[in-house]
Amino acid sequence: MQTILGAGGVIATELAKALTFYTMEIRLVSRNPQAVNETDEVLVADLTNYDQTLKAVTGSDIAYLTVGLPYDTKVWQEKWPVIMENVIKACLKVRCKLVFFDNIYMYDGSNLDPITEDLPVNPPSEKGKVRARLVEMLWAAVKSKDLQALIARSADFYGPGIKDSGLLNETVIKPLSKGKKANWLMDYNKKHSFTYTVDAGKATALLGNTPDAYGQTWHLPTAKEPLTGKQWVEEIAKEMHLEPKFRRVGKSFVRFLGIFIPEMKESVEMLYQYDRDYVFNSDKFESKFSQRPTPYKTGVREVIAADYHKQRPAVITSSK
């Protein structure tokens, strides 16, 4: 049995699809789980409750922690450490391996080009400090309690099926699809990597089922030569057969929007990722495995075809 803790999100869904290559005994756990594959077992559980967490991982060989909490610093500070402690304790009790799906928030933010697995841990944000604490908890359990675990780390991500979330979708794809200007945070001349969700799901499943991958951090396969903000808008608009209209959104305006939109207020501390080049490196993964990342043009084409081909504005202008 392989169990996904935090089912329902886009990464968990892609992971559930990918795991069928290795097993048909898949358990999906969340507050409101829904089957992805016909044979999936679903289990309702609150991971902030240890007894429910233990029940969720009992009988599992591998547990994948893919929880996505509300984008709120206080929620992260209160709930994430409890969830991690419960999951670690439960995995140790039933002798279950743990795969933690992580982001890059805990890295030093002074230089994000390139972002490699050995980048120093020095988070410049409160959310990053939470992520650093989780990583510390996990490796401490590996070192002192013989937990078998690994970290699968992703850049910001994009992909089909996330029409109601995701930075690239919310700031670029969705506005363009409605005939509005795309919004790019901070500096649109800076490069920004995005991990394709389909690749992330497949790679996380592969890592979980590779015995010698444990005890390490892995950056999930992400295409090289990332586009700048301006190029992202142009590429997406081209695929949608629209004019690439966009505007720069600076810190002051994000703060202003935060008065009305809590998510924007929570984004202010993360803007350092958009005022410099953000280049995610997955050479370690690509050197060991044969899986290669989806090129950006291909990924954009697949996203638009899956989610937006029926939602174009009535008036379509060819891009120049």
N, C-alpha and C positions, 0 to 999 in steps of 0.2 A: 504493500500500500504506500502510495506517495500522496502527501497531503498539502494542500495550498491553504495557508492561513491568511485570510484577507481576500477571499474570492470576490469577484464582481467587478474589479477594476480592469482596465485595459490590459495591463501587464499580466495579471492573474489569468485573464481569459486567453491570451496568447500562449501563456505557459501551459494551461490546461490542454489546449489543442496539441501543443508540441510533445507533451508527456505521453501521448498515446503511442508514440514511436517506441517507448520503453516499457510501458505497462498500461493495462486497461483498468487497473485498480487505483482509481484516483478519487480522493475525497476533497470536496470543496467546503471550506469553513468560513462563515461570516455571520453577521446578524441577520442577513436575508439572502442566503445562497441560492443560486439557480444553476442547474446543470448546464455544462457546455457541451459535453459529449453524452451520448445516450446511456453509457454505463456508469456515469459519475455518481458517487455517493455524496449527498449533501447533508451538512450538519450545521445547525444553528448554534453559535457560541459567541460569548463575549470574552475576548482575550484579556481583558483587564481582570477577569475572574480566574484564579488558578485552577480550580476544580474543573471548570468548563474547558480551559486550555488543555489540561491533562487528558480529558476525555477526547478532545479533538485530535491529539497526536497519538493516542494509544493505538497500537497495532500498525503504526507507520514505520517504514524504513527511512524515509526522507521527508522532512517538513520544509516547505518554502514559505518564508515570512515576507509577504508582499502587501502588508497593510498600508492603506492610504488614509491617514487621519485628516480631518478638516485643516485647511491651511491657516492655522491659528497658533501663534507661539505658545500661549498659555496652555492650550490643549496638548500640544506636543510635549511641553515640560511636565505636565501632569500625567499623561497617559503612556507616552512612549517607553519610559523606563520601566513602568509596571508591566507593560506587554512584553518587553524584552526579557525581564526577569522571569516572568511566568513561562515563556516559551523555552528559555534555556533550562529552567528547572524541570519542566515537563519532558523535554527531549533527553535530558540526562537520566531521568527516572525510567523511561521506556527504551533507552539506548537507541535513540532516533537521531539521524544526521540532520543538520540544520543548514539551510541555504538562506542567507539574508540578502534581499534585493535592496540595494542602497543607492543613494545619489552622491553628488560631489560636494555637498555643502560643508563637510568637515575639513576640506582641504584649505591650505593657505590661499587667500584670494589675491595676493599681490602679483602673481604671474600665472595666468591660466593658459599659457601657450608654451609647451604642450602640457596637458593634464595627464600625468602618468600615475601608475599605482604607487610610486615611491615619493609622490609630492608630500611635503610636510603637512602634518595635522596642525592647523592653526586657524580655526574658523573665525571669519570676521563678522558673523551674524549670530543672533540668539538661536535661530533654528539650526545653524551649523554646529553650535555648541551641544545641542541635544543629540544631533547625529554622531558627533565625536564621542559622546558619553555611551551611546549604544554600541559603537564599535569597540570601545574600551571594555565594556561589559562582556561582549562576545569573546574577544581574544583572551580575556582573563579566565573565562570558563574553559577555553581551549587549553590554555597553559596549565591551569591548576586543577581542573576537574576532568580532563581528557574528553571534553566535548569535541565531536567531529563536526566541523563547520567550515563554511567558506562564505566570502562576500562576493556577490555579483553586482557590479556597480555600473550605473548608466548615466549618460549625459541627460540633459533635457530630452524629451522624446516626442515623436510625432508618429502618426500611423492611421490606418483606417479604423473607423468605429469609435472615434473619440470626439464626436461632433460637439459635445457639451462640456469639454474640458481641454486642457493642454494649452500652453502658452502660444505656440505657433498657430493653433486653430483659433484661439480667442482673439489674438491681435492682428492676424493677417487673413487667414482663410475665410473665417466667418464674415468679417466686414466686407471683403471683396465680393463674396457670394451674394451680399445684400445690396451691392452697388455703391458701397461706401468706401472711404479711404482706409487702407490698412494702417495700423499703428505700430511703429517700431520703437522699443524702449531705448533711450539714451542715444547711442551712436550707431547709425545705420551703415557706417563704413567699416565696422569691426566684424570679424568673422565669428560665426557661432555654429558649433556642432550640435546636431540632433541625432539621437539614436532611434532607428526605426523599430517600432514596437514588435513587429513580426520577428525581426532578428533577435530582439531582446528575449522574447519568449523562448525561441528555439535554443539560444545560447545558454540561457539559465537552466533549461531542462538538460542540456548536454553536460554542463558543469556538474549538476546534481548527480548525474549518473556516471561520472568519471571519478573513480576512487582517488587517484593521485592529484585531483584538483583541490582537495580539502586542505585546510590549513593555510589558504592563500586568499588574496584579493585579486579579482579579475575584472578588468574593464570589458564590458560587453562590446561586440563588434559594431563599430561606428565608422561610416565612410570618411575617408580622408579628404583633404582640401575642402573644408566647409565654406559655405557661401557667406557673404556679408549680409547684413540685414537688407540692404537694397537689392542684392541679388536674389535673396529668398522671395521678396515680394515680386520681383520680375519673373522668376521661374514659376511661381504659383499662378500669377496673373496670366502668363503665357499659356499654361495648361488649361486655365478656365476660359481662355479666349476673351480676356478682359484687359483693359488698360491698367498698367501698374501704378495706380495712384496710392500714395502713402504720405504719412507725416511722422515727424519725430516727436516722441513723447518724453519730455524731460522729467527730472526728479520733482520739480515744483508742481507740475501738473499731476503727477502720480500721487503726491501728497494731497493735493486738492481733491482728486477723485476718491481718495481714501476716506474723506468725510462722509461720502455717500455709499461707497462700495468697500466693505470690510476687506475683501480679498486684495484690493489695490493698496490699502493701508499696510497689509501684511507683506506686500511685495517690495516696499521701499528699501528695506535692509538688504535685499537681494540684487539691487540694481548694479552693484559692482560687477556682476557677471555680464553686463551689457555695455559697459563703458571701456572695455578692453577686449582683445581677441580671446575667444573661448574655444580652444582647440583640443578636443578629447582624443586621446590616443589609445588604441586597442591592439597595439603590436604584439603584446604578450599573448593574448588570446589567439590572434591570427597566426602566430608562429607555431602554436601547439595544435590547433584544430584546422580542419579544412573549410569550415564555414566562413564565408566572406560577407562583409556588410553590403547591404543594398545601396547602390549608387543613389545620390540625392534625386536626380531627375526621374529615376524609376520610382522611387518612393513617393515623390510628389504626384506623379501620374496615377499611381495606384490609389492614393488617398482621395484625389479629386474624382476618380472614376467610381470609387466605392461610396463616397459620402455626398458629393455635390453636383454630380452631372445632371441631376433633375432640378437643381435649385438655382440655376443661373438667372440673372435679371433678364427682363424681356428685351432690353436694349443691350446688345453686346458689341463692344468696340474692339477691333483687333489691336493687339499690343504692337508697339513700334520696336 
